[in-house]
Structure formats: C-alpha cells, structure tokens
C-alpha cells in the first residue's frame, strides 16, 4: 500500500513538472527551430540571432505563464504538506 502511494506521489510530481515547464520548453523549441531554419535558409551564422530572440520570447512566456505556474505549484505543495501532516511524518 505504501509503495503504491509513493508511486502515485512521484507520478503527480512528474505531472506537475510537465505542466509547469512544458509550455516554456515547447515555446523555446519552436522558436529555436524556426530561427534555425531561417539561419539555414539564409546562411546567416550569427550566434546572437539565435540567442536574443529566444531569450526574449522565453522570458515573455515565463511572465505570461507565471500565475498559472505558481497556482499549480501552490496546489501541489498544499497537497504534499497535507499528506505529510496527515501521516504524522
């Protein structure tokens, strides 16, 4: 029984990681791929061309997703702390 609960808590933790970090990573992947295709098509090999737009777009995504991410993490930590206090650990 305890093993099943541990597996459930770990799967919930991984799900929270996917919910919080997933959208940011997907945006970074799409922007990086788009800029990479543009650089390959135009033969421009400027490092700042790939870094600066990705940085600004990822920061914008983080700022737009901040309230959702904080809400998800707060709910998860409330659940974990309730489980700890309920079990008396």
C-alpha positions as CSV (number, residue, x, y, z in Angstrom):
1,X,0.0,0.0,0.0
2,X,2.8,2.4,0.9
3,X,4.6,1.6,-2.3
4,X,1.5,2.4,-4.4
5,X,1.1,5.7,-2.6
6,X,4.8,6.6,-3.3
7,X,4.4,5.8,-6.9
8,X,1.3,8.0,-7.0
9,X,3.1,10.9,-5.4
10,X,6.0,10.5,-7.8
11,X,3.7,10.4,-10.8
12,X,1.9,13.5,-9.5
13,X,5.3,15.3,-9.2
14,X,6.3,14.4,-12.7
15,X,2.9,15.6,-14.0
16,X,3.4,18.9,-12.2
17,X,6.9,19.2,-13.8
18,X,5.3,18.7,-17.2
19,X,2.5,21.2,-16.6
20,X,4.8,23.9,-15.3
21,X,7.9,23.5,-17.5
22,X,6.3,22.0,-20.6
23,X,4.8,25.1,-22.2
24,X,8.0,27.1,-21.7
25,X,10.1,24.3,-23.2
26,X,7.8,23.9,-26.2
27,X,7.9,27.6,-26.9
28,X,11.7,27.6,-26.7
29,X,11.8,24.5,-29.0
30,X,9.6,26.1,-31.6
31,X,11.4,29.4,-31.6
32,X,14.8,27.7,-31.8
33,X,13.7,25.5,-34.6
34,X,12.2,28.5,-36.5
35,X,15.3,30.6,-36.1
36,X,17.5,27.6,-37.0
37,X,15.5,27.0,-40.3
38,X,15.8,30.8,-41.0
39,X,19.6,30.7,-40.5
40,X,20.0,27.6,-42.6
41,X,17.9,29.1,-45.4
42,X,19.8,32.4,-45.4
43,X,23.3,31.0,-44.5
44,X,23.5,33.6,-41.6
45,X,25.5,32.1,-38.8
46,X,25.2,34.8,-36.2
47,X,25.0,33.5,-32.7
48,X,23.1,36.5,-31.3
49,X,20.4,35.9,-34.0
50,X,19.5,32.6,-32.4
51,X,20.0,33.6,-28.7
52,X,18.5,37.0,-28.3
53,X,15.0,36.4,-29.8
54,X,14.8,33.0,-28.0
55,X,15.7,34.7,-24.7
56,X,13.1,37.4,-25.0
57,X,10.3,35.1,-26.2
58,X,11.0,32.6,-23.4
59,X,11.1,35.4,-20.8
60,X,7.8,36.6,-22.2
61,X,6.3,33.1,-22.0
62,X,7.6,32.8,-18.4
63,X,5.9,36.1,-17.5
64,X,2.6,35.1,-19.1
65,X,2.6,31.6,-17.5
66,X,3.8,32.8,-14.1
67,X,0.3,32.9,-12.5
68,X,-0.6,29.5,-13.8
69,X,2.7,28.0,-12.7
70,X,2.6,29.5,-9.2
71,X,-1.0,28.3,-8.9
72,X,-0.1,24.8,-9.9
73,X,2.9,24.6,-7.6
74,X,1.0,26.1,-4.7
75,X,-1.8,23.5,-5.1
76,X,0.7,20.7,-5.3
77,X,2.7,21.8,-2.3
78,X,-0.5,22.2,-0.3
79,X,-1.4,18.7,-1.2
80,X,2.0,17.3,-0.2
81,X,2.1,19.2,3.1
82,X,-1.4,18.0,3.9
83,X,-0.3,14.4,3.2
84,X,2.8,14.8,5.4
85,X,0.7,16.3,8.3
86,X,-2.0,13.6,7.9
87,X,0.6,10.8,8.2
88,X,2.5,12.5,11.0
89,X,5.9,12.3,9.5
